[in-house]
Amino acid sequence: MKTMDQKLHILLCEDEESLGMLVREYLEAKGYDAELFLDGEAGYRAFMKRKFDMCLLDVMMPKMDGFALAKEIRLVNTEVPIIFLTAKNLKEDILEGFKLGADDYLTKPFSMDELVYRMEAILRRVKSKEQKNLTRFQLGKFIFDTQRQVLIFGEQQTKLTTKECELLTLLCVHVNDVLERDLALKTIWMDDNYFNARSMDVYITKLRKLLKDDPDIEINNVHGRGYRLIVPNLMQE
């Protein structure tokens, strides 16, 4: 998982150079590190040499098209998100893209804002999945055991409810960053309606009380967005 000061590395394969440069510049302005390649073979060579956090692949490219490139990528990495960029909008092409393991499919011409929105939505889902691989967090003076659903402070152990555990885990996964309200509601409550939102506010208050024995730990409201768990030094196992 990237820290806040590490840029996400994007593989961008687009044979229309002017469009590719425009997308690359827009992504870099949004804080991403994007590498542009004008054909599938060049993109494949780059992917095999470096680690990328997401792939944006034009379908119609010389030397190796986007579908062929996606097949090669999936042989070595089944997890990296892939978005196809294409002028094609035939149902058969869209289905083919998803069969190859695409996470999304954007038809040209597209809005740059929409592209970034779709990228961010996918990256949030990926980030949420990472929580399944984490079992213990060192939160300042606390130890949070996600499997046992226990918060440990010295000799004291506090058993958490399932929702308290799920919410604290999400906050830990996004530690020192913003946990978006919509993401938390859809991940834990499966719906972002008013009543679930009020329920989540109650659980946030409960978590604040449980963590109050370490004054260095805070759960701050981020107006209009969500919550931020502040932990000076977080460790995970």
Backbone as a ProteinNet text record, in pm:
[ID]
protein_1_A
[PRIMARY]
MKTMDQKLHILLCEDEESLGMLVREYLEAKGYDAELFLDGEAGYRAFMKRKFDMCLLDVMMPKMDGFALAKEIRLVNTEVPIIFLTAKNLKEDILEGFKLGADDYLTKPFSMDELVYRMEAILRRVKSKEQKNLTRFQLGKFIFDTQRQVLIFGEQQTKLTTKECELLTLLCVHVNDVLERDLALKTIWMDDNYFNARSMDVYITKLRKLLKDDPDIEINNVHGRGYRLIVPNLMQE
[TERTIARY]
84.3	0	87.8	54.4	133.6	107.1	211.2	190.9	146.4	111.3	53.6	150	281.2	376.7	430.1	375.3	416.1	309.9	354.7	260.7	228	103.3	63.5	118.1	172.4	241.1	144.8	117.4	17.5	85.3	51.4	94.9	-12.7	23.6	-69.7	-23.8	-104.7	-73.1	-178.8	-137.3	-229.3	-152	-197	-119.7	-143.4	-250.7	-273.1	-193.4	-76.5	19.7	-36.7	-111.2	-162.8	-259	-345.6	-438	-361	-262.3	-182.8	-111.1	-53.8	16.8	-79.8	-199.8	-300.8	-343.8	-368.1	-407.6	-294.4	-172.5	-58.1	-43.6	-50.3	-35.1	-146.9	-269	-381.2	-362.1	-320.1	-298	-186.2	-81.1	29.6	-15.2	-103.8	-157	-243.2	-300.3	-382.8	-300.5	-169.3	-83.6	-39.7	-68.5	-24.4	109.8	179.8	302.5	268	251.5	205.5	316.1	333	427.2	347.8	377.9	306	386.1	316.5	375.8	279	335.3	253.5	217	265.1	223.5	226.5	157.3	142.4	272.3	361.2	487.4	572.3	579	655.4	594.3	460.5	393.6	422.2	423.5	451.1	592.9	690.1	829.1	841.4	773.1	777.8	713.6	600.8	530.4	617	694.2	778.4	899.9	934.9	1052.9	1018.9	898.4	864.7	729.1	704.4	576.6	480.5	361.6	257.9	138.3	70.6	-47	-176.3	-172	-290.6	-246.2	-325.4	-295.7	-413.9	-386.5	-485.2	-445.5	-526	-486.1	-582.8	-529.9	-606.8	-623.8	-741.9	-764.7	-695	-711.1	-655.7	-516.4	-413.4	-273.6	-192.7	-86.7	0.6	86.7	137.1	231.3	167.7	91.8	17.7	-101.9	-224.2	-341.1	-367.4	-463.8	-489.5	-536.5	-618.1	-665.1	-549.2	-461.9	-346.1	-253.7	-235.2	-150.4	-211.2	-342	-408.6	-389.8	-396.1	-373.4	-235.2	-135.1	2.4	19.2	-43.9	-35.2	-97.5	-212	-281.1	-205.5	-118.2	-36.6	62.6	105.3	207	150.7	34.4	-24.5	-177.2	-242.6	-387.9	-461.1	-387.4	-451.2	-448.2	-345.8	-332.9	-458.1	-519	-639.7	-611.1	-704.9	-694	-820.8	-801.2	-912.2	-881.5	-977.4	-961.5	-1013.5	-936.1	-976.2	-994.1	-1112.8	-1134.7	-1242.2	-1230.7	-1333.9	-1447.1	-1424.1	-1525.3	-1628	-1754.7	-1856.6	-1948.8	-1900.4	-1979.1	-1986.5	-2102	-2123.1	-2020.2	-1989.3	-1894.8	-1756.1	-1714.9	-1583.2	-1579.3	-1688.3	-1694.6	-1688.3	-1765	-1763.9	-1626.4	-1561.9	-1427.7	-1332.2	-1343.6	-1257.9	-1276.3	-1400	-1424.7	-1384.2	-1398	-1352.8	-1202.5	-1130.3	-984.6	-944.3	-1041.9	-1010.4	-1004.8	-1068.8	-1070.4	-1155.7	-1118.4	-1196.3	-1296.2	-1268	-1360.1	-1328.8	-1417.8	-1411.3	-1463.9	-1380.4	-1419	-1414.5	-1527.3	-1537.8	-1500.4	-1417.2	-1377.7	-1491.6	-1504.8	-1428.4	-1479	-1389.3	-1430	-1382	-1446.3	-1408.6	-1289.8	-1191.5	-1076.5	-1120.6	-1217.3	-1269	-1332.6	-1405.9	-1468.4	-1362.6	-1257	-1148.8	-1090.1	-1058.1	-998.4	-1096.9	-1224.7	-1325.8	-1330.4	-1329.4	-1334	-1206.7	-1093.1	-967.6	-972.1	-1017.5	-1021.3	-1118.3	-1231.6	-1328.8	-1267.3	-1194.2	-1129.4	-1020.2	-940.5	-830.6	-882.7	-998.5	-1057.4	-1097.5	-1153.6	-1192.1	-1068.7	-963.3	-839.6	-784.7	-786.8	-735.1	-815.2	-946.8	-1032.3	-1002.5	-971.9	-941.4	-815.5	-724.5	-599.2	-621.7	-733	-758.4	-769.5	-808.9	-825.6	-693	-582.9	-451.7	-384	-447.9	-388	-458.4	-382.1	-443.1	-420.2	-303.1	-273.8	-215.3	-262	-210	-158.4	-43.6	6.2	-35.9	-136.9	-188.8	-138.1	-22.7	33.4	52.7	-18.3	-6.6	-103.3	-185.4	-283.3	-232.4	-278.6	-266.1	-407.5	-432.5	-564.6	-552.9	-615	-614.4	-745.9	-740.5	-863.1	-928.6	-849.1	-906.4	-980.1	-923.5	-988.6	-1088.3	-1089.7	-1175.9	-1152.1	-1023.9	-984.5	-894.3	-916.3	-831.7	-758.7	-624.6	-544.1	-468.7	-480	-408.9	-346.2	-216.2	-149.3	-207.6	-258.5	-320	-469.2	-522.3	-667	-700.6	-799.9	-846.2	-994.4	-1027.3	-1166.7	-1216.1	-1320.8	-1379.5	-1464.3	-1440.5	-1515.8	-1632	-1737.1	-1844.1	-1792.7	-1865.9	-1822.6	-1812.3	-1911.2	-1908.1	-1799.1	-1775.8	-1665.6	-1533.3	-1517.8	-1394.6	-1378.8	-1485.6	-1479.3	-1447.5	-1510.3	-1488.5	-1347.2	-1298.6	-1162.4	-1060.6	-1088.3	-997.8	-989.6	-1104.5	-1104.7	-1026.8	-1044.8	-970.3	-820.5	-781.3	-639	-581.8	-661	-616	-592.5	-672.8	-659.5	-589.8	-509.3	-450.4	-382.4	-405.7	-351.7	-398.7	-499.3	-561.3	-711.9	-787.7	-931.9	-1001.1	-1081.8	-1173.7	-1304.7	-1336.9	-1458.7	-1582.1	-1678.5	-1801.8	-1873.1	-1887	-1959.2	-1893.1	-1761.2	-1688.9	-1714.1	-1703.9	-1725.4	-1868.2	-1965	-2105.2	-2135	-2083.7	-2111.3	-2033.6	-1915.7	-1836.1	-1893.6	-1936.9	-1980.3	-2131.7	-2205.4	-2351.1	-2419.4	-2344.9	-2394.5	-2490.2	-2508.7	-2598.8	-2560.5	-2562.7	-2521.1	-2640.5	-2752	-2868.7	-2849.4	-2945.4	-2934.5	-2920.6	-3001	-3001.8	-2869.5	-2813.9	-2683.6	-2574.8	-2586	-2487.5	-2490.5	-2610.9	-2622.2	-2565.5	-2590.8	-2537.7	-2384.6	-2325.1	-2179.4	-2124	-2191.4	-2146.9	-2140.6	-2238.6	-2241.2	-2120.8	-2088.6	-1974.7	-1842.6	-1833.8	-1713.6	-1695.5	-1804.1	-1798.2	-1751.7	-1801.2	-1760.2	-1610.4	-1561.9	-1419.4	-1332.4	-1376.9	-1301.4	-1287.3	-1394.8	-1391.1	-1297.3	-1297.9	-1213.3	-1064.7	-1033.3	-893.6	-845.1	-929.7	-897.4	-778.6	-740.4	-628	-493.8	-489	-366.2	-397.2	-352.8	-388	-328.8	-231.7	-172.3	-259.5	-359.7	-447.9	-575.7	-612.2	-733.6	-812.4	-944.1	-1029.4	-1098.9	-1054.7	-1104.2	-1211.7	-1309.4	-1406.9	-1341.9	-1361.7	-1317.6	-1445	-1475.1	-1604.7	-1637.9	-1756.7	-1805.1	-1744.3	-1651.5	-1585	-1593.3	-1545.4	-1544.8	-1464.5	-1374.9	-1298.4	-1151.1	-1065.8	-922.6	-872.9	-816	-751.7	-607.4	-572.2	-436.7	-359.5	-255.3	-167.2	-24.1	54.6	191.3	275.7	271.8	351.3	267	217.3	135.3	219.1	208.8	274	167	191.5	94.5	165.2	93.4	149	58.6
-119.4	0	124.4	218.8	339.9	432	502.1	605.6	731.8	834.6	955.9	1027.8	1013.6	1087	1004.9	884.5	802.9	810.5	840.4	850.4	712.5	694.6	570.6	570.2	456.8	442.2	383.4	456.7	418.2	383.3	264.7	226.6	272.7	364.4	420	379.8	300.8	257.9	313.9	406	474.9	511.5	459	481.1	618.7	686.9	823.3	916.5	958.7	1026	1152	1232	1356.8	1329	1229.9	1192.2	1134	1049.6	989.1	1092.8	1191.3	1297.1	1379.6	1403.8	1479.8	1405.2	1274.9	1193.2	1188.3	1168.2	1160.9	1291.1	1402.7	1532.5	1556	1514.1	1532.8	1445.8	1320.9	1232	1284.5	1336	1389.6	1512.3	1593.3	1709.5	1666.7	1545.6	1492.2	1414.3	1412.5	1350	1208.6	1158.5	1025.1	1032.9	921.3	908.4	819.5	878.1	804.2	791.6	669.8	644.6	611.6	680.3	663.5	578.7	481.1	397.9	393.2	396.7	413.8	283.5	170.7	42	-62.1	-172.6	-274.7	-342.4	-363.1	-430.7	-345.6	-215.7	-126.9	-125.6	-124.8	-128.8	-257.9	-369.6	-499.8	-504.8	-454.1	-455.1	-372.8	-258.3	-173.3	-244	-310.6	-379.1	-489.3	-557.3	-667.2	-616.1	-489.6	-433.6	-359.2	-300.6	-213.7	-251.2	-202.6	-228.7	-113.6	-147.1	-47.7	-75.1	32.4	20	9.7	48.2	40.4	48.5	-16.5	-13.9	46.3	146.7	205.5	165.2	79.8	19.9	55.5	118.9	138.2	1.2	-26.2	-157.1	-166.7	-66.1	-71.8	-8.8	-93.7	-46.9	-133.1	-76.5	-156.1	-252.2	-355.1	-454.3	-550	-498.1	-581.4	-499.3	-547.6	-467.7	-479.5	-399.2	-394.4	-525.6	-600.2	-728.8	-827.2	-830.3	-920.5	-880.5	-750.5	-702.7	-740	-725.5	-761.3	-909.9	-995.4	-1139.3	-1163.5	-1096.9	-1114.3	-1062.1	-949.2	-892.3	-986.8	-1044.9	-1133.5	-1263.8	-1301.5	-1421.9	-1402.3	-1278.5	-1252.5	-1177	-1114.1	-1039.3	-1041.5	-1111.6	-1124.8	-1014.3	-928.9	-831.8	-687.7	-650.3	-509.6	-465.3	-352.6	-307.4	-268.3	-301.1	-268.7	-196.4	-81.3	-10	-2.9	-46.4	-34.8	100.2	163.1	287.6	255.8	279.7	236	317	322.7	385.4	287	160	57.4	57.5	42.9	28.8	-88.7	-183.8	-302.6	-390.8	-449.7	-534.3	-646.6	-704.8	-817	-773.9	-653.1	-603.8	-575	-519.5	-489.5	-619.3	-720.2	-848.9	-914.4	-902.2	-959	-894.1	-763.6	-693.7	-743.4	-761.2	-808.1	-954.6	-1035.2	-1174.7	-1183	-1084.1	-1082.5	-1027.7	-991.3	-944.8	-794.8	-721.5	-575.3	-533.8	-423.7	-368.1	-264.5	-205.3	-105.6	-87.3	-15.2	-0.7	137.8	223.2	361.6	386.3	432.6	453.8	596.5	610.3	741.9	804.1	935.4	1029.7	1026.3	1046	1040.7	1165.8	1193.1	1306.8	1267.2	1355.3	1328	1312.7	1393.2	1383.5	1246.6	1196.4	1064.8	956.1	966.8	869.2	864	979.3	983.4	932.6	966	917.5	765.2	705.9	559.5	496.2	559.5	509.3	509.4	620.7	634	535	509.6	413.4	273.8	235.8	104	95.3	200.4	198.7	193.4	254.6	243.2	99.3	31.1	-108.9	-195	-169.5	-245	-222.9	-97.8	-64.9	-133.9	-142.5	-206.6	-356	-417.5	-560.9	-591.9	-494.9	-518.6	-548.8	-501.3	-522.7	-671.1	-753.8	-896.1	-963.9	-904.7	-964.8	-914.4	-821.6	-763.9	-818.3	-860.1	-920.1	-838.6	-774	-698.8	-561.9	-460.9	-326.5	-278.1	-211.9	-143	1.8	41	177.4	252.6	313.3	382.3	285.3	307.7	220.6	102.4	97	-10.4	-116.5	-237.7	-343	-379.1	-375.5	-409.6	-541.5	-646.4	-779.3	-796	-790	-792.9	-930.2	-1037.1	-1171	-1205	-1164.1	-1188.7	-1079.5	-971.3	-855.7	-798.3	-779.3	-734.9	-612.5	-514.6	-397.6	-410.6	-412.3	-440.7	-314.5	-281.6	-167.3	-215.5	-242.9	-299.8	-435.7	-450.3	-575.8	-581.2	-470.9	-461.8	-501.6	-588.3	-630.7	-596	-529	-490.9	-563.2	-641.3	-712.7	-617.3	-611.2	-522.7	-596.9	-522.7	-580.9	-596.6	-672.4	-694.7	-563.5	-475.9	-349.4	-256.7	-255.3	-176	-223.8	-356	-414	-379.2	-392.6	-363.6	-216.1	-128.9	14.1	54.6	2.1	34.6	-21.7	-138.8	-196.6	-107.4	-57.9	32.5	159.8	212.9	332.8	304.7	186.1	149.5	134.6	75.3	58.9	195.6	295.6	431.1	524.3	469.5	547.4	674.7	785	916.2	967.1	902.4	944.4	948.5	996.3	1008.4	876.6	827.6	718	781.1	764.8	825.7	762.5	846.8	796.4	695.2	727.1	637.8	501	499.7	372.5	290.1	352.7	280.1	227.5	310.2	268.7	151.8	159.3	52.4	-74.8	-59.8	-176.6	-249.1	-174.6	-235.8	-251.4	-145.6	-149.7	-184.8	-188.9	-223.7	-119.5	-6.9	96.5	227.8	336.7	465.1	554.6	493.5	573.9	650.2	738.9	829.5	753.7	648.9	577.1	504.2	445.4	380.6	483.5	600.8	706.9	751.6	765.8	802.9	692.8	567.8	455	456.8	486.7	491.1	602.1	715	824	777.9	697.2	644.2	553.3	470.2	379.1	456.3	563.5	647.2	703.8	749.6	802	693.5	571.4	460.1	432.8	433.8	406.8	516.1	638.6	747.9	723.5	679.1	652.1	535.7	432.9	316.8	351.1	451.5	486.6	607.3	659.1	785.1	773.5	650.7	635.6	669.3	679.1	724.5	858.6	968.9	1102.4	1132.4	1052.8	1076.1	1022.6	942.7	884.5	968.1	1002.9	1081.7	1024.2	1038.4	1013.6	1145.8	1211	1344.2	1337.6	1426.4	1444.7	1524.6	1481.7	1558.4	1605.3	1732.1	1786.6	1751.2	1693.9	1661.3	1537.1	1472.2	1355.9	1231.3	1240	1120.6	1140.3	1044.7	1045.9	1016.5	1064.8	1036.4	987.2	865.6	811.6	860.7	936.6	989.8	902.1	837.9	755.5	791.1	846.2	888.8	777.4	660	546.6	421.8	382.3	261.5	147.5	31	-90.3	-196.2	-282.2	-386.9	-519.9	-627.9	-763.1	-844.6
0	0	0	-84.8	-96.7	21.3	64.3	163.9	92.8	171.8	112.7	20.4	45.7	-35.9	-153.1	-174.7	-287	-396.7	-519.1	-629.5	-684.3	-725.8	-790.3	-933.2	-973.5	-1101.4	-1204.2	-1310.4	-1410.5	-1543.3	-1596.6	-1731.2	-1829.5	-1918.2	-2016.8	-2156.4	-2225.4	-2362	-2455.7	-2541.1	-2632.6	-2758.3	-2875.6	-2997.8	-3059.4	-3018.1	-3065.1	-2974.1	-3022.4	-2935.8	-2870.7	-2945.5	-2888.5	-2773.2	-2790.8	-2682.9	-2564.8	-2595.7	-2489.1	-2405	-2470.8	-2397.6	-2313.8	-2368.7	-2295	-2168.5	-2183.2	-2067.4	-1965.5	-2014.1	-1922.4	-1843.8	-1912.7	-1844.8	-1743.5	-1778.1	-1686.8	-1561.7	-1582.1	-1467.8	-1377.9	-1439.6	-1359	-1281.1	-1340.9	-1269.5	-1151.2	-1159.6	-1051.7	-948.5	-967.2	-867.1	-897.3	-1017.4	-1056.3	-1128.8	-1130.8	-1209.6	-1328.8	-1446.8	-1564.4	-1668.1	-1721.1	-1830.7	-1956	-2065.3	-2190.9	-2288.1	-2351.2	-2455.8	-2572.9	-2694.7	-2815	-2883.7	-2833.8	-2888.1	-2776.5	-2800.8	-2697.6	-2658.3	-2753.8	-2722.1	-2628	-2653.2	-2565.1	-2425.3	-2420.4	-2291.6	-2217.6	-2289.9	-2228.3	-2172	-2249	-2201	-2072.5	-2069.7	-1950.1	-1831.3	-1855.5	-1746.5	-1686	-1769.6	-1720.5	-1643	-1660.4	-1593.3	-1464.4	-1459.3	-1346.4	-1288	-1167	-1100.4	-1127.4	-1173.2	-1198.2	-1108.3	-1069.2	-982.7	-1062.4	-1189.7	-1275.6	-1420.7	-1510.1	-1653.2	-1728.8	-1812	-1901.8	-2043.2	-2107.2	-2233.8	-2346.2	-2450.3	-2572.3	-2638.4	-2692.7	-2754.6	-2889.8	-2975.4	-3110.8	-3112.7	-3096.6	-3099.4	-3194	-3252.1	-3338.5	-3258	-3327.3	-3274.2	-3174.1	-3080.1	-2985.8	-2939.3	-2967.9	-2930	-2779.8	-2732.9	-2589.9	-2531.4	-2606.2	-2556.4	-2540.9	-2640.8	-2633.8	-2519.1	-2501.3	-2392.1	-2256.7	-2244.5	-2119	-2087.2	-2190.7	-2169.3	-2112.7	-2169	-2121.3	-1978.5	-1951.4	-1816.3	-1714.8	-1749.1	-1655.8	-1631.7	-1722.8	-1701.7	-1588	-1567.3	-1464.1	-1343	-1359.7	-1249.2	-1263.7	-1172.3	-1180	-1105.6	-1035.9	-948.1	-999.3	-1076.7	-1116.1	-1193.4	-1157.2	-1226.7	-1371.7	-1459.6	-1602.1	-1646.7	-1711.9	-1776.4	-1925.4	-2008.1	-2152.8	-2200.4	-2288.9	-2354.5	-2502.2	-2556.3	-2692.9	-2763.8	-2896.5	-2978.6	-3005.4	-2973.3	-2996	-2883.9	-2920.6	-2816.6	-2844.9	-2927.1	-2955	-2831.3	-2808.9	-2691.9	-2687	-2803.6	-2808.2	-2760.5	-2798.9	-2757.6	-2608.1	-2557.9	-2415.2	-2334.5	-2377.7	-2307.8	-2314.7	-2430.9	-2445.4	-2346.8	-2330.4	-2236.4	-2094.7	-2053.6	-1917	-1899	-2003	-1994.9	-1970.8	-2022	-2004.9	-1868.4	-1786.3	-1651.7	-1636.6	-1728.9	-1716.7	-1597.4	-1535.5	-1424.7	-1474.1	-1590.5	-1645.3	-1793.1	-1861.7	-2007.1	-2040	-2096.7	-2123.3	-2273.9	-2328.5	-2472.3	-2509.7	-2613.1	-2663.3	-2742.9	-2742.1	-2659	-2515	-2419.9	-2280	-2208.2	-2097.2	-2013.1	-1925.5	-1914.7	-1828.2	-1682.6	-1643.8	-1507.4	-1483.3	-1583.6	-1568.7	-1558.4	-1637.9	-1630.4	-1490.5	-1435.5	-1301.9	-1197.5	-1212.6	-1118.8	-1120.1	-1239.8	-1249.8	-1192.5	-1219.1	-1163	-1010.4	-954.7	-809.4	-746.9	-814.1	-762.6	-756.9	-862.1	-865.7	-759.8	-747.7	-650.7	-507.8	-482.4	-348.5	-318.8	-418.6	-397.7	-372.3	-448.6	-430.6	-290.5	-246.5	-114	-4.7	-25.3	74.5	84.5	-29.3	-28.2	50.7	57	128.3	275.2	329.8	471.4	504.3	406.8	432.5	463.7	419.2	440.9	568.1	638.1	757.4	880.6	980.9	1099.4	1225.8	1239.7	1361.2	1327.2	1400.3	1385.2	1519.8	1518	1636.9	1624.2	1702.4	1698.7	1820.9	1808	1924	2038.5	2149.3	2266.3	2260.1	2155.5	2139.5	2040.9	2060.1	1959.5	1917.7	1788	1734	1659.5	1713.4	1653	1578.1	1445	1365.4	1364.4	1373	1367.9	1497.1	1609.3	1737.9	1773.6	1694.4	1718.4	1857.4	1889.5	2022.3	2010.7	2098.2	2111.8	2245.5	2240	2358.2	2400.9	2529.1	2587.3	2717.2	2713.2	2830	2863.6	2984.6	3027.3	2996	2947.6	2923.4	2780	2765.7	2634.3	2620.2	2510.6	2485.3	2360.6	2376.7	2263.5	2181.7	2052.7	1964.2	1899	1868.5	1787.8	1644.4	1564.6	1425.8	1349.5	1363.8	1290.4	1343.2	1474.6	1529.4	1469.9	1462.8	1407.8	1259.9	1182.4	1038.9	1013.4	1092.2	1072.8	1113.9	1226.1	1269	1170	1114.6	1014.4	891.2	844.2	728.8	759.8	879.8	918.3	919.9	966.1	969.4	828.8	739.1	600.4	536	575.3	521	620.6	708.3	818	767.1	838.7	804	668	613.3	488	513.2	416.7	435.6	401.1	495.4	465.6	421.1	293.2	239.6	302.7	339.7	402.4	314.1	184.8	94.6	87.6	82.4	75.3	201.2	318.2	444.1	453	415.7	424	330.1	207.7	111.4	144.4	205.9	240.8	361.4	461.8	588.4	596.1	558.7	569.2	436.9	329.5	195.8	137.6	207.4	158.6	226.1	150	206.3	240.7	284.9	317.8	449.1	478.9	593.6	725.4	743.3	871.1	895.2	790.8	805.6	833.8	770.8	794.7	940.4	996.6	1138	1226.9	1189.2	1265.9	1265.4	1149.2	1141.5	1229.3	1236.3	1323.7	1469.8	1509.8	1645.8	1670.2	1571.9	1586.6	1590.7	1514.3	1519.5	1660	1720.1	1857.4	1954.4	1936.1	2022	2007.5	1884.1	1860.7	1923.2	1915.1	1978.8	2129	2192.3	2335.9	2367.2	2281.7	2304.5	2290.7	2208.8	2181.7	2262.9	2351.7	2420.2	2515.6	2556.1	2650.3	2586.7	2453.5	2387	2320.9	2380.7	2328.5	2190.9	2146	2014.2	1900.7	1934.4	1833.3	1824.3	1701.2	1680	1562.8	1568.9	1452.2	1422.1	1317.6	1283.2	1176.2	1187.8	1079.8	967.6	844.3	727.5	657.5	671.3	629.7	484.5	467.1	333.7	272.8	343.4	284.7	372.9	495.4	578.1	704.8	733.6	857.9	829.8	920.5	909.6	1045.3	1046.2	1165.5	1167.4	1270	1283.6	1381.2	1331	1413.6	1376.6	1468.6	1435.4	1375.8	1437.1	1387.5	1391.5	1271.9	1264.2	1209	1274.8	1225	1201.8	1106.1	1077.1	1057.9	1086.4	1071.2	981.7
[MASK]
+++++++++++++++++++++++++++++++++++++++++++++++++++++++++++++++++++++++++++++++++++++++++++++++++++++++++++++++++++++++++++++++++++++++++++++++++++++++++++++++++++++++++++++++++++++++++++++++++++++++++++++++++++++++++++++++++++++++++++++

